[in-house]
Amino acid sequence: MRRIAILLAGALCSWEPAAASPSFTGVGDLPGGTFSSGVNTFSGGALSADGLVAAGVSDAGLGSDVGFRWEAGVMAPLIIPGQPGFPDVTNTVPTALSSDGDVLVGYFPNGIPGGYPAGFRYVGDVLVSTPLDPDGQLASTLDDVDADGSVIVGTSAGGSWSFRWLRGATPFSGAAAWLESADTPYFDPMAGPLSTSADGSVVAGSYHDIFDPIPGNVATIWQDGHLTVLGRLPGANSSTSFGISADGSTVVGVSGQVAFRWRAGTLTALSAWPGGVYPSSALDTSADGRITVGRYASPDWSGGALWVGTELHRIEDFLDGAGVDYTGWTNLSPAAISDDGLTISGSGTNPNGDSEGWIARVDGCSNGIDDDGDGSSDFPADPGCKEATSALEQPRCQNGIDDDADGKIDFDGGASLNGGVPVAPVDPPCTAAWKNQEKPKTCGLGAELLLALGVLATWRRRVG
């Protein structure tokens, strides 16, 4: 049995997860009312960074849409218990999820006397205390949350001032500070919608300098008490940010009526459909800012859009190229994208003609695009692809990063992402570009063997 256990332990140690097949899933709707749901940027919706949890709104027959959290095919309503003598709050609007979807934030309209919205926060399925603004007042809206749920950005009651809240020692404690800048003391308050980087250190929004001769707001990022103005596209009176990459290096939004991407200090119009520049909006971007989703409208085509870099694709063309079956669905409108760019959520019209939220998943090695920017797309052209069904074009052995901090990089020293020139010695565990672990695996007679022995012991009892 020991020999069998060692063989089994080796198999367990060398096992690598397989990619899921491309898929397209309708999220369903809440019971009651007419069939209707959506995962939208403006009316309520979010996608976790890992792409496994979504949030949106649905008609539950309660007079207004009800927020929901969706995971593994199960849709749970977000209903806030009413105070004594008051009804439950059902018109909830989710706005953001933490990286694993465990923390959810949002707001409910008319929650504060005077008609202002009020924010809410869930940890798991438990409603916890709503972060207060720096003046101790109930937050008006909570726009975004960082990867681990410890940083939340939002606006105060009435939407007059924006703040950043940091969690304390427990989920019920924390403190907030205004998003102010020592560089520009004379400016109108930073305005939403706000979005934050994965570590919560960079916040994107917009503001208006009272000395700016152009009347509209301008997209801005806040970091360490300093503001960076992202600018406006030529001829535009305003710019508004809608999303920021996990590393904080890329911001997407709209300037005038044209989608933009800000990266490395440069604001660039995202490419238009042939024949002219028409209204468009960029709503969310992947962790590295390479893939962006939004909407585009022209006389020939109006609908969901996806940009790779700045190159425009119809969302239907992208899904077709990735082998995703969405037969019977129309009016696909993407609103959010996972960190790895392989999961997209949005809204559309299902085969029954009803409005419904959806989640699409693709394989990175068969989606028709150069996900990692190395000049090669998909299997077999991209060295990071073991096969067409591999999930990533850029696994850890071909991502240009020293993941295990040993001074060595990738299967080729990082050459494939640096114009063919290595930047470090080859990392020995990376015997192939498609390997997804730089750190040597600690295999043998350890935890793997204990697991194997336990399995075999159970088997012997059953057969002996």
Secondary structure, DSSP 8 states (H G I E B T S, - for coil): -HHHHHHHHHHHHH--------EEEE----SSSSSBEE--SSSS-EE-TTSSEEEEEE--SSSS-EEEEEETTEEEE--B---TTS--B---EEEEE-TTS-EEEEEEEEEETTTEEEEEEEETTEEE---B-TTS-B-SEEEEE-TTS-EEEEE-GGG--EEEEEE-SSTT-EEEEE---SS--SB---EEEEEE-TTS-EEEEEE-BTT-SS-S-EEEEEETTEEEEEE--TT-S-EEEEEE-TTSSEEEEEETTEEEEEETTEEEE----TTS---EEEEEE-TTS-EEEEEEE-SS-EEEEEEETTEEEEHHHHHHHTT---TT-EEEEEEEE-TTS-EEEEEEE-TTS-EEEEEEE--TTSSSS-TTSSS--STTTSTT-SSTT-S-SS-GGGSSS-TTSSS--TTTTTGGGTTT--SS---TT-SSTT----S----SSSHHHHHHHHHHHHHHHHH-
